[in-house]
Amino acid sequence: MTKNLYIHTIGCQMNVYDSERIAEGLKPLGYVTSSLETADLVIANTCSIREKAEHKVFSFLGLLADMKRKNPNIIIGVGGCVAQQEGKKMLARVPYLDVVFGTHAIARLPQIIKQIELNRRTVVDIEMLERIEEIPAAPELTTRNKQMNLSEDGNKATSFVTIMQGCDNYCTYCVVPYVRGREMSRDPESIVKEVRSLVKSGVREVTLLGQNVNSYGKKEGLCPFSELLSRINDIEGLQRIRFTTSHPKDLSDSLIHTFKHLDKLCRHIHLPVQSGSDRILKKMNRKYSRELYLEKVEKLHTACPGIAITSDMIVGFPGETRADFEETLDLMKTVEYDSLFAFKYSDRPNAPAASFPDKVPEEEKKERLRLLLELQGYYKTKKNEAQVGSTELILVDGFSKKQTPEIQNQDVQWTGRTSSNKIVNFIQGDACDKIFTGKMIPVRIDKAFPHSLWGRAMPCSDC
């Protein structure tokens, strides 16, 4: 009997990957993904890394109360970081929940759902494990918009692959070690096998995920991350490799050199710095200095001229003075990031910084964020404008959001990304008789916008 499943994913790329694993694990019970309106089982896969993300969770759950009243048989579950953080306390706030499952319970979820179907008892499972439980790789990715991600043979062209989970760094602002546990790396053979399976299904680009991919395998005595990248680079049919996130303190010379020697590794690295002030970095427990960070940036530029560097920034960390903030702005002027994710600091449960004194007033945090984003906007526009006139190789992601597959003429607008992770919207023009998701297309960049590029497809060798 077919049953309908709806997964609402909030948060990072790892949550997207986990949602795919959830959907795949529930298939043997007869669940297929559907709309919220037709769902027999609704799962919110949650994020608690920032206060705003947690608010989104309870806002979504609030919408489900009426559904539960109208259909008492619907099963409603919450997973991910908020579930791990709150546990049974979730039931007091959302009494109509049927299951609360933590970040280590994904492999156990099918059995939990089967149990709920049989006896309708509420289940809370937030047990943390000392190893990663493997779920068979899914050849079909069920939780994304298929219209945007289908390749020529009906599958999607890009995919996430988690290579490790948890974190041992204990940055003072961060809840990850408390909600995802200590750092654990997957066996490299399992990772390579999963990537090969994805490539067979039509995937052409993988993004390797971990809270700190640079420390992959160290605890378990597995191969270094640079060697894992080399093994994945050798997989026939794969065209691009990306990874995130990198911790600057563990960015080794051997990993930096992979950007020079591995032809499938995209020329982009996300290297979160969080602050440009040594004093604040120390309070954050980041374990590197401003000087060390800039040394590694210089090494990246030497190994891979033109590499795109993106980062994360937190403004208004407890005790951050105006002088500390000016050091952050100065760092940005030195690095000239291609893109930036910037956030106002917010206290998080269990994170040590929540008890730090000298909190920065909310209005001051807002002003610092505005100034930071204004400066970053200047550099992002500058980087994008430098691309005009060049021809970039684009991996086609699908139709642009403004287009539909029913429009079949040369003015159809497609979208994809450069190796440096810049979004490019483009039209077919007079070149390339056949464009499809997953194809590599040369595109001449004709215009630059603050958040994307625009161009026209050029003739390619296999047209």
Secondary structure, 3 states (H helix, E strand, C coil): CCEEEEEEECCCHHHHHHHHHHHHHHHHHCEEECCHHHCCEEEEEECCCCHHHHHHHHHHHHHHHHHHHHCCCCEEEEEHHHHHHHCCHHHHHCCCCCEEECCCCHHHHHHHHHHHHHHCCCEEECCCCCCCCCCCCCCCCCCCCHHHHCECCCCCCEEEEECEECCCCCCCCCCHHHHCCCCEECCHHHHHHHHHHHHHCCCCEEEEECCCHHHCCCCCCCCCHHHHHHHHHCCCCCCEEEEECCCHHHCCHHHHHHHHHCCCECCEEECCCECCCHHHHHHHCCCCCHHHHHHHHHHHHHHCCCCEEEEEEEECCCCCCHHHHHHHHHHHHHHCCCEEEEEECCCCCCCHHHHCCCCCCHHHHHHHHHHHHHHHHHHHHHHHHCCCCCEEEEEEEEECCCCCCCCCCCCCEEEEECCCCCEEEEECCCCCCCCCECCEEEEEEEEECCCCEEEEECCCCCC
